[in-house]
């Protein structure tokens, strides 16, 4: 399939590839998002230290060096990310962009636009499904009806013990698996942000509720004191 090499030819295998995704694996920092093969060997991991600043890295597990840099962007009403080679965000190293193809929050399709696609009239890859439901699929424009990568649940993912969060992606032959790993890492990070916002809102709601209860007790006690 043409245009399937995005990050590097070494990441395109002549046979189908399966990757496991987990937040628990030996040799990697606790709760770090890790991509392994099915024998538990770490291939990449997501640097979470930089993510707070809307920029993070996909690191090569063999060297510990940044393979890709990811920046969260906002184009008018559309959300999205830009991905660059290495630790540079120079336009000369720009590889692709991931953009939501609709402003509707319920929409579950994303377009991937390669750097050479300057007109941005047609997508190069399309992502469908929901990360939280483990239903993500990736399609190439040359065959938009057949998924080149799809997500499945964590059961029997890998030959080592992983957390319940683990899941896997099955990737077709000759498809850049580092590219697919970066797409899933983007959705993982996005989900983490959503979870953090929900937790923050729940904490705030609990604090408001506790404050209201305390105020109610104080008012009741004051009223009781005045009636005596």
VEXKE-782278 format. One record per residue: residue number from 1; residue in one letter; x, y, z of N, C-alpha, C in turn. Coordinates in Angstrom, 1 decimal. Atoms other than C-alpha are relative to their C-alpha. Layout:
% residues N
palum  nuba  n.c1  n.c2  n.c3  ca.c1  ca.c2  ca.c3  c.c1  c.c2  c.c3
NUM  a  X  Y  Z  X  Y  Z  X  Y  Z
...
//
This chain:
% residues 228
palum  nuba  n.c1  n.c2  n.c3  ca.c1  ca.c2  ca.c3  c.c1  c.c2  c.c3
1  x  0.8  -1.2  0.0  0.0  0.0  0.0  0.9  1.2  0.0
2  x  -0.8  -1.2  0.1  1.4  3.4  -1.0  -0.3  0.9  1.1
3  x  0.1  -1.0  -1.0  2.0  6.2  1.5  -0.3  -0.6  1.4
4  x  0.2  0.6  -1.3  2.0  3.7  4.4  1.2  0.2  0.9
5  x  -1.1  -0.3  -0.8  5.4  4.7  5.6  -0.1  1.5  0.5
6  x  0.1  -1.3  -0.5  5.0  7.7  7.9  1.1  0.4  0.9
7  x  -1.2  -0.3  -1.0  7.6  7.5  10.7  1.3  -0.6  -0.6
8  x  -1.2  0.6  0.6  10.0  5.1  9.1  -0.2  -1.4  -0.6
9  x  0.2  1.3  0.7  10.4  2.0  6.9  0.2  -1.1  0.9
10  x  -0.2  1.1  -0.9  11.7  0.0  9.8  -1.2  -0.4  0.9
11  x  1.2  0.3  -0.8  8.2  0.2  11.4  -1.1  -0.6  -0.9
12  x  1.0  0.7  0.9  6.5  -1.5  8.4  0.5  -1.4  -0.2
13  x  -0.4  1.5  0.0  6.6  -5.3  8.7  -0.9  -0.7  -1.1
14  x  0.7  0.7  1.0  5.6  -7.7  5.9  -1.1  -0.9  0.5
15  x  1.1  0.8  -0.5  3.3  -9.5  8.2  -0.8  0.8  1.0
16  x  0.9  -0.7  -1.0  0.4  -8.3  10.5  0.8  0.2  1.3
17  x  -0.7  -0.3  -1.2  1.6  -6.7  13.7  -1.0  0.2  1.1
18  x  0.9  -0.2  -1.1  0.0  -6.7  17.1  0.8  0.8  1.1
19  x  -0.6  -0.8  -1.1  0.8  -4.1  19.8  -0.9  0.0  1.2
20  x  0.8  -0.1  -1.2  -0.2  -4.1  23.4  0.3  1.4  0.6
21  x  -0.1  -1.3  -0.6  -0.9  -0.8  25.3  -0.3  -0.2  1.5
22  x  0.2  0.2  -1.5  -0.6  -0.7  29.1  0.6  1.2  0.8
23  x  -0.6  -0.9  -0.9  0.2  1.5  32.0  0.8  -0.7  1.1
24  x  -0.7  0.7  -0.9  1.9  -1.2  33.9  0.9  -1.0  -0.7
25  x  -1.0  0.8  0.7  5.1  -2.8  32.6  1.4  0.1  0.7
26  x  -1.3  -0.1  -0.6  8.5  -3.6  34.1  1.0  0.9  -0.7
27  x  -1.0  -0.8  0.6  11.2  -1.1  33.5  -0.4  1.4  -0.4
28  x  0.6  -1.3  0.4  8.9  1.9  32.8  -0.7  0.6  1.2
29  x  0.5  -0.7  -1.2  7.8  4.5  35.3  -1.5  -0.3  0.2
30  x  1.3  0.4  -0.4  4.6  3.7  37.2  -1.1  0.9  -0.7
31  x  1.1  -0.7  0.6  1.4  4.7  35.3  0.4  0.7  -1.4
32  x  -0.4  -0.5  1.3  3.4  5.6  32.2  -0.6  -0.8  -1.1
33  x  0.7  0.7  1.1  1.6  4.7  28.9  1.1  -0.6  -0.8
34  x  -1.1  0.7  0.6  3.7  2.0  27.3  -0.6  -0.8  -1.2
35  x  0.3  0.8  1.1  3.5  0.3  23.9  1.0  -1.2  -0.1
36  x  -0.9  1.2  0.1  4.9  -3.3  23.7  -0.4  -0.9  -1.1
37  x  0.4  1.1  0.8  5.0  -6.3  21.5  -0.8  -1.0  0.8
38  x  0.8  0.9  -0.7  3.0  -9.3  22.5  0.8  -0.9  1.0
39  x  -0.8  0.7  -1.0  5.9  -10.7  24.5  0.4  0.9  1.1
40  x  -0.3  -0.9  -1.1  6.0  -7.7  26.7  1.2  0.9  -0.2
41  x  -1.1  -0.8  0.2  9.0  -6.0  25.2  -0.4  1.4  -0.4
42  x  0.4  -1.4  0.2  8.6  -2.2  25.4  0.6  0.5  -1.3
43  x  -0.4  -0.6  1.3  8.8  -0.5  22.0  0.0  1.5  0.1
44  x  0.1  -1.4  -0.2  7.6  3.0  22.8  -0.7  0.3  1.3
45  x  0.9  -0.4  -1.1  6.2  5.0  25.7  -0.2  1.5  -0.1
46  x  0.5  -1.4  0.1  4.4  8.3  26.1  0.6  0.8  1.2
47  x  -0.5  -0.9  -1.1  6.2  11.0  28.1  -1.1  0.8  0.6
48  x  1.1  -0.7  -0.7  3.7  12.3  30.6  0.4  1.3  0.6
49  x  -0.5  -1.2  -0.7  5.9  15.0  32.1  -0.2  1.2  -0.8
50  x  0.1  -1.2  0.8  5.6  17.3  29.2  -1.5  0.3  -0.4
51  x  1.4  -0.1  0.5  1.8  16.7  28.6  -0.7  1.2  0.6
52  x  0.7  -1.1  -0.7  0.8  19.4  31.1  0.1  1.3  -0.9
53  x  -0.2  -1.2  0.9  2.1  22.0  28.6  -0.5  -0.2  -1.4
54  x  0.6  0.3  1.3  0.1  20.6  25.8  1.0  -0.5  -1.1
55  x  -1.0  0.6  0.9  3.2  19.0  24.3  0.6  -1.2  0.7
56  x  -0.6  1.2  -0.6  4.5  15.5  24.9  0.7  -0.8  -1.1
57  x  -0.9  0.7  0.9  6.8  12.9  23.3  -0.4  -1.5  -0.1
58  x  -0.1  1.4  0.2  6.6  9.4  21.9  1.5  -0.4  0.1
59  x  -1.4  0.4  -0.2  9.9  7.9  23.2  0.3  -1.4  -0.6
60  x  -0.5  1.3  0.4  11.9  5.1  21.6  0.5  -0.7  1.2
61  x  -0.4  0.7  -1.2  12.2  2.5  24.3  1.4  -0.5  0.0
62  x  -1.4  0.6  0.1  15.5  1.2  23.0  1.1  1.1  0.4
63  x  -0.9  -1.1  -0.2  17.2  4.7  23.2  -0.4  0.9  1.1
64  x  0.5  -1.0  -0.9  15.0  6.7  25.5  -0.2  1.4  -0.6
65  x  0.0  -1.3  0.7  15.1  9.5  22.9  -1.4  0.2  -0.7
66  x  1.2  -0.3  0.7  12.1  11.3  21.4  -0.1  -0.5  -1.4
67  x  0.2  0.4  1.3  10.8  9.6  18.3  -0.9  1.0  -0.7
68  x  1.0  -0.9  0.5  7.9  11.9  17.8  -0.4  1.1  1.1
69  x  0.5  -1.0  -0.9  6.7  15.2  19.3  -1.5  0.3  -0.4
70  x  1.4  -0.2  0.2  3.0  15.9  19.7  -0.5  1.3  0.6
71  x  0.5  -1.2  -0.5  1.4  19.3  20.1  -1.5  0.1  -0.2
72  x  1.4  -0.2  0.1  -2.2  20.0  20.9  -0.3  1.3  -0.6
73  x  0.3  -1.3  0.7  -3.7  22.7  18.6  -1.5  0.2  0.0
74  x  1.4  -0.3  0.2  -7.0  24.4  18.1  -0.2  0.8  -1.2
75  x  0.3  -0.7  1.2  -8.2  25.4  14.7  -1.4  0.5  0.0
76  x  1.4  -0.6  -0.1  -11.3  27.7  15.0  -0.8  -0.9  0.9
77  x  0.9  0.8  -0.9  -14.0  25.3  16.2  0.5  -1.5  0.0
78  x  -0.4  1.4  0.0  -12.0  22.1  15.5  1.2  -0.2  0.9
79  x  -1.1  0.3  -0.8  -9.7  20.4  17.9  0.9  -0.9  -0.7
80  x  -0.9  0.9  0.7  -6.6  18.5  16.9  1.4  0.1  0.5
81  x  -1.4  0.1  -0.4  -2.9  17.7  17.1  0.9  0.0  -1.2
82  x  -1.0  0.1  1.0  0.2  18.1  15.1  1.1  -0.9  0.5
83  x  -1.0  1.0  -0.4  2.9  15.4  15.1  1.3  0.3  -0.8
84  x  -1.3  -0.3  0.6  6.6  16.1  14.3  1.0  -1.1  0.3
85  x  -1.1  1.0  -0.2  9.7  13.9  13.9  0.9  0.5  1.1
86  x  -1.0  -0.3  -1.0  12.1  13.8  16.9  -0.6  0.9  1.0
87  x  0.4  -0.9  -1.0  12.0  16.5  19.5  -0.2  1.4  -0.5
88  x  0.1  -1.4  0.7  11.6  19.4  17.0  -1.4  0.2  -0.4
89  x  1.3  -0.4  0.5  8.4  21.2  16.2  0.1  1.0  -1.2
90  x  -0.2  -0.8  1.2  9.9  22.9  13.2  -0.9  -0.6  -1.1
91  x  0.8  0.4  1.1  7.7  22.8  10.1  0.6  -1.0  -0.9
92  x  -0.7  0.9  0.8  10.4  20.9  8.3  -0.1  -1.4  0.5
93  x  0.2  1.3  -0.6  9.8  18.0  10.7  -1.4  -0.4  0.2
94  x  1.4  0.4  -0.1  6.1  18.0  10.5  -0.4  -1.2  -0.8
95  x  0.4  1.2  0.7  4.7  14.6  9.6  -1.5  -0.1  -0.3
96  x  1.5  0.1  0.3  0.9  14.7  10.0  -0.8  0.8  1.0
97  x  1.0  -0.7  -0.9  -2.1  16.4  11.6  -1.2  -0.9  0.2
98  x  1.2  0.7  -0.3  -5.0  14.8  13.4  -1.1  1.0  0.4
99  x  1.0  -1.0  -0.3  -8.2  16.9  13.3  -1.4  -0.7  0.1
100  x  1.4  0.4  0.0  -11.8  16.3  14.3  -0.7  0.5  -1.2
101  x  0.6  -0.5  1.3  -13.8  16.4  11.1  -1.4  0.6  0.2
102  x  1.3  -0.6  -0.2  -16.9  17.8  12.8  0.1  0.7  1.4
103  x  0.0  -0.7  -1.3  -17.5  20.3  15.6  -1.0  -0.6  1.0
104  x  0.9  0.6  -0.9  -20.2  18.1  17.1  0.8  -0.9  1.0
105  x  -0.7  0.7  -1.1  -19.0  16.7  20.4  -0.3  -1.5  -0.1
106  x  0.3  1.4  0.1  -20.8  13.4  19.7  0.6  -0.7  -1.2
107  x  -0.6  0.6  1.2  -19.0  12.9  16.4  1.2  -0.9  0.4
108  x  -1.1  0.9  -0.4  -16.6  10.0  16.5  0.9  -0.3  -1.2
109  x  -0.9  0.1  1.2  -14.5  10.5  13.3  1.1  1.1  0.0
110  x  -1.1  -1.0  0.0  -11.1  12.1  13.0  0.8  -0.2  -1.3
111  x  -0.8  0.1  1.2  -9.1  12.9  9.9  1.5  0.1  0.3
112  x  -1.4  -0.2  -0.1  -5.4  12.4  9.6  0.5  0.5  -1.4
113  x  -0.5  -0.7  1.2  -3.7  14.7  7.0  1.5  0.0  0.0
114  x  -1.5  0.0  0.1  -0.1  14.1  5.9  0.5  1.3  -0.4
115  x  -0.5  -1.3  0.4  2.2  17.0  5.4  -0.1  0.4  -1.4
116  x  0.1  -0.2  1.4  2.2  16.6  1.7  -1.4  0.4  -0.5
117  x  1.4  -0.3  0.4  -1.6  17.0  1.7  -0.3  1.5  0.4
118  x  0.1  -1.4  -0.3  -1.5  20.8  1.6  -1.4  0.6  -0.2
119  x  1.4  -0.5  0.2  -5.0  21.3  0.2  -1.0  -0.4  1.0
120  x  0.9  0.5  -1.1  -6.6  19.3  3.0  -1.4  -0.2  -0.4
121  x  1.4  0.3  0.5  -9.6  18.5  0.8  -0.5  -1.4  0.4
122  x  0.4  1.4  -0.3  -9.5  14.8  1.4  1.0  -0.6  1.0
123  x  -0.8  0.6  -1.1  -8.2  12.8  4.4  0.9  -1.1  -0.6
124  x  -0.9  1.1  0.3  -5.2  10.4  4.1  -0.3  -1.2  0.8
125  x  0.4  1.0  -0.9  -6.2  8.3  7.0  -1.3  0.5  0.8
126  x  1.2  -0.3  -0.8  -9.5  8.2  9.0  0.0  -0.9  1.2
127  x  0.1  0.7  -1.2  -10.0  7.2  12.6  -1.5  0.1  0.4
128  x  1.4  0.0  -0.5  -13.5  6.1  13.8  0.0  -0.8  1.3
129  x  0.2  0.7  -1.2  -14.9  4.8  17.0  0.3  0.8  1.3
130  x  -0.2  -0.7  -1.3  -14.5  5.7  20.7  1.1  -0.7  0.8
131  x  -1.1  0.5  -0.7  -11.3  5.2  22.7  -0.5  -0.7  1.3
132  x  0.5  0.6  -1.3  -13.2  4.6  26.0  -0.8  -1.3  -0.2
133  x  0.7  1.3  0.2  -15.2  1.8  24.4  0.9  -1.0  -0.8
134  x  -1.0  0.9  0.7  -12.1  0.2  22.8  -0.5  -0.3  -1.4
135  x  0.6  0.2  1.4  -13.7  0.6  19.3  0.7  0.7  -1.1
136  x  -0.8  -0.8  1.0  -11.0  2.6  17.5  0.4  -0.9  -1.2
137  x  -0.5  0.6  1.2  -10.4  1.7  13.9  0.7  1.0  -0.9
138  x  -0.7  -1.0  0.8  -8.0  3.3  11.4  -0.1  -0.5  -1.5
139  x  0.2  0.3  1.4  -8.6  3.4  7.6  0.9  0.8  -0.9
140  x  -0.8  -0.7  1.0  -6.5  4.4  4.6  -0.8  0.4  -1.1
141  x  0.8  -0.5  1.0  -7.9  6.4  1.8  0.0  -0.9  -1.3
142  x  0.0  0.9  1.2  -6.9  3.8  -0.8  -1.0  -1.1  0.1
143  x  1.0  1.1  -0.2  -9.3  1.3  0.7  -0.8  0.4  1.3
144  x  0.7  -0.5  -1.2  -11.7  3.2  3.0  -1.0  -0.9  0.7
145  x  0.9  0.9  -0.6  -13.9  0.2  3.7  0.6  -1.1  0.8
146  x  -0.7  1.0  -0.7  -11.2  -2.0  5.2  1.0  0.6  1.0
147  x  -0.8  -0.6  -1.0  -9.6  -1.1  8.5  1.5  -0.6  -0.1
148  x  -1.4  0.4  0.0  -5.7  -1.2  8.5  0.5  -0.2  1.5
149  x  -0.3  0.2  -1.5  -5.7  -1.2  12.4  -1.3  0.1  0.8
150  x  1.2  0.0  -0.9  -8.3  -2.0  15.0  0.3  -0.4  1.4
151  x  -0.2  0.2  -1.4  -8.5  -2.0  18.7  -0.8  -1.2  0.5
152  x  0.8  1.1  -0.6  -9.6  -5.0  20.9  0.3  0.1  1.5
153  x  -0.1  0.0  -1.4  -10.0  -5.6  24.6  1.3  -0.7  0.5
154  x  -1.3  0.4  -0.5  -7.1  -6.6  26.9  0.1  -1.5  0.3
155  x  -0.1  1.4  -0.3  -7.9  -10.3  27.3  1.0  -0.6  -0.9
156  x  -1.1  0.8  0.7  -4.9  -12.4  26.4  0.8  0.9  -0.9
157  x  -0.7  -1.0  0.8  -3.1  -9.3  25.1  1.4  -0.4  -0.2
158  x  -1.4  0.1  0.0  0.4  -10.2  26.0  0.4  -1.2  1.0
159  x  -0.4  1.1  -0.8  2.4  -13.0  27.6  0.6  0.4  1.4
160  x  -0.4  -0.4  -1.3  3.1  -11.0  30.7  -1.2  0.6  0.7
161  x  1.1  -0.5  -0.7  0.8  -9.7  33.4  -0.1  1.5  -0.2
162  x  0.1  -1.4  0.2  -0.6  -6.3  32.6  -1.3  0.5  0.8
163  x  1.1  -0.6  -0.7  -3.1  -3.9  34.3  -1.3  -0.3  -0.8
164  x  1.2  0.2  0.6  -6.8  -4.2  33.5  -0.3  1.0  -1.1
165  x  0.1  -1.1  1.0  -6.4  -1.0  31.5  0.5  -0.5  -1.4
166  x  -0.7  0.4  1.2  -4.4  -2.9  28.8  -1.0  -0.3  -1.1
167  x  0.8  0.4  1.2  -5.7  -3.4  25.3  1.1  -0.2  -1.2
168  x  -0.9  0.2  1.1  -4.2  -4.1  21.9  -0.5  0.5  -1.3
169  x  0.4  -0.4  1.3  -4.2  -3.0  18.3  0.6  -1.0  -1.0
170  x  -0.4  0.9  1.0  -4.0  -5.4  15.4  0.2  0.9  -1.3
171  x  -0.4  -0.9  1.0  -2.2  -3.7  12.5  0.3  -0.9  -1.3
172  x  -0.2  0.7  1.3  -2.2  -4.9  8.8  1.5  0.0  -0.4
173  x  -1.3  0.0  0.5  1.0  -5.8  7.1  0.4  1.2  -0.8
174  x  -0.5  -1.2  0.7  3.2  -3.0  5.6  -0.6  1.3  0.5
175  x  0.5  -1.3  -0.6  1.5  -0.4  7.8  1.0  0.4  1.1
176  x  -0.9  -0.6  -1.0  3.7  1.9  9.9  -0.5  -0.1  1.4
177  x  0.6  0.2  -1.4  3.1  0.6  13.5  0.4  1.1  0.9
178  x  -0.3  -1.2  -0.8  4.9  3.6  15.0  -1.0  1.1  -0.2
179  x  1.0  -0.9  0.3  2.4  5.8  13.3  -1.3  -0.3  0.7
180  x  1.2  0.4  -0.6  -0.5  3.8  14.6  0.1  0.2  1.5
181  x  -0.2  -0.2  -1.4  1.0  3.8  18.1  -0.1  1.5  0.4
182  x  0.1  -1.4  -0.3  1.2  7.6  18.0  -1.4  0.5  0.0
183  x  1.5  -0.4  0.1  -2.5  7.9  17.0  -0.7  -0.4  1.3
184  x  0.6  0.5  -1.2  -3.5  5.7  20.0  0.5  0.8  1.2
185  x  -0.6  -0.7  -1.1  -1.2  7.6  22.3  -0.8  1.4  0.1
186  x  0.7  -1.3  0.0  -3.0  10.9  21.3  -1.4  -0.2  0.7
187  x  1.3  0.2  -0.6  -6.4  9.4  22.2  0.1  -0.4  1.5
188  x  -0.2  0.3  -1.5  -5.1  8.0  25.5  0.2  1.3  0.8
189  x  -0.3  -1.2  -0.7  -3.8  11.4  26.5  -1.3  0.9  0.1
190  x  1.3  -0.7  0.0  -7.1  13.0  25.5  -0.9  -0.5  1.0
191  x  0.9  0.6  -1.0  -9.0  10.5  27.6  0.4  0.3  1.4
192  x  -0.5  -0.4  -1.3  -6.7  11.2  30.5  -0.4  1.4  0.5
193  x  0.4  -1.4  -0.3  -7.5  14.9  30.3  -1.5  0.1  0.3
194  x  1.4  0.0  -0.3  -11.2  14.2  30.2  -0.3  -0.6  1.4
195  x  0.1  0.6  -1.3  -10.9  12.0  33.2  0.3  0.9  1.1
196  x  -0.4  -0.9  -1.0  -9.0  14.6  35.1  -1.0  1.2  0.2
197  x  1.0  -1.1  -0.1  -11.6  17.3  34.3  -1.2  -0.5  0.7
198  x  1.2  0.6  -0.7  -14.4  15.0  35.4  0.3  -0.1  1.5
199  x  -0.3  0.1  -1.4  -12.6  14.3  38.7  0.1  1.3  0.7
200  x  0.0  -1.4  -0.5  -12.0  18.0  39.2  -1.3  0.5  0.3
201  x  1.4  -0.5  -0.1  -15.6  18.8  38.6  -0.7  -0.7  1.2
202  x  0.6  0.8  -1.1  -16.7  16.0  41.0  0.5  0.4  1.3
203  x  -0.6  -0.5  -1.3  -14.3  17.2  43.7  -0.6  1.3  0.3
204  x  0.6  -1.4  -0.3  -15.6  20.8  43.3  -1.5  -0.2  0.5
205  x  1.4  0.2  -0.4  -19.2  19.5  43.5  -0.1  -0.5  1.4
206  x  0.0  0.6  -1.4  -18.4  17.5  46.6  0.3  1.1  1.0
207  x  -0.4  -1.0  -1.0  -16.8  20.5  48.3  -1.1  1.0  0.1
208  x  1.2  -0.9  -0.1  -19.8  22.7  47.4  -1.1  -0.6  0.8
209  x  1.0  0.7  -0.8  -22.1  20.1  48.8  0.3  0.0  1.5
210  x  -0.5  0.0  -1.4  -20.1  19.8  52.0  -0.2  1.3  0.6
211  x  0.2  -1.3  -0.5  -20.1  23.5  52.3  -1.4  0.4  0.3
212  x  1.4  -0.3  -0.2  -23.8  23.8  51.9  -0.6  -0.7  1.2
213  x  0.5  0.8  -1.2  -24.4  21.1  54.5  0.5  0.7  1.3
214  x  -0.5  -0.7  -1.2  -22.1  22.9  57.0  -0.7  1.3  0.2
215  x  0.7  -1.2  -0.1  -23.8  26.2  56.3  -1.4  -0.2  0.6
216  x  1.4  0.3  -0.4  -27.2  24.6  56.8  0.0  -0.3  1.5
217  x  -0.1  0.4  -1.4  -26.1  23.2  60.2  0.3  1.3  0.8
218  x  -0.3  -1.2  -0.8  -24.7  26.6  61.3  -1.2  0.9  0.1
219  x  1.2  -0.8  -0.1  -27.9  28.4  60.4  -1.0  -0.6  0.9
220  x  0.9  0.6  -0.9  -29.9  25.8  62.2  0.3  0.2  1.5
221  x  -0.5  -0.2  -1.4  -27.8  26.1  65.3  -0.2  1.4  0.4
222  x  0.3  -1.4  -0.4  -28.1  29.9  65.2  -1.4  0.2  0.2
223  x  1.4  -0.2  -0.2  -31.8  29.7  64.8  -0.4  -0.6  1.4
224  x  0.3  0.6  -1.2  -32.0  27.3  67.7  0.4  0.8  1.2
225  x  -0.5  -0.9  -1.1  -29.9  29.6  69.9  -0.9  1.2  0.3
226  x  0.8  -1.2  -0.1  -32.1  32.6  69.2  -1.4  -0.4  0.6
227  x  1.3  0.4  -0.5  -35.3  30.6  70.1  0.0  -0.3  1.5
228  x  -0.1  0.4  -1.4  -34.0  29.7  73.5  -0.1  1.2  1.0
//
